[in-house]
Amino acid sequence: MKTRTWILLLAAVFLVLAGIVAWQYLGAKPAQTAEVWADGKLLRTIELSQDGDYRVETGLGWNELRVRDGKLAVTAASCPDGDCLRCGPRNADPPIVCLPNRLSIRFSEAGTLDGVVK
């Protein structure tokens, strides 16, 4: 294949990937609630419409959460790497995850179902 063909092919792949990323991040609807999970158990559901500070403790550590202006952020954590602190305020996917504390914060609309188990 010619160099020109490879350049066009790579440009097309880049445009498709850029479109997927833009659709994922820019098209996300703001959530109304945040669900705090640890080790597969729902610890707390937080309304994003009400400002407040929360402390979540797991068997492995703790995280402090702050809700302001409809967005949730992790403001302090006992984990050594602090990746969850760098996520910044969010109100839509992707979820905030603290791997050392086995904590994840998932965003959802109030009253919606993820799935049904019979």
WOSUL-V261457 format. One record per helix or strand of 2 or more residues. SS is the DSSP state (H for helix, E for strand). FROM is the first residue (numbers start at 1). LEN is the number of residues. If there is no record, write none. Layout:
ss->SS from->FROM len->LEN
ss->SS from->FROM len->LEN
This chain:
ss->H from->3 len->24
ss->E from->33 len->6
ss->E from->41 len->7
ss->E from->52 len->7
ss->E from->61 len->8
ss->E from->71 len->7
ss->H from->83 len->5
ss->E from->96 len->3
ss->E from->103 len->6
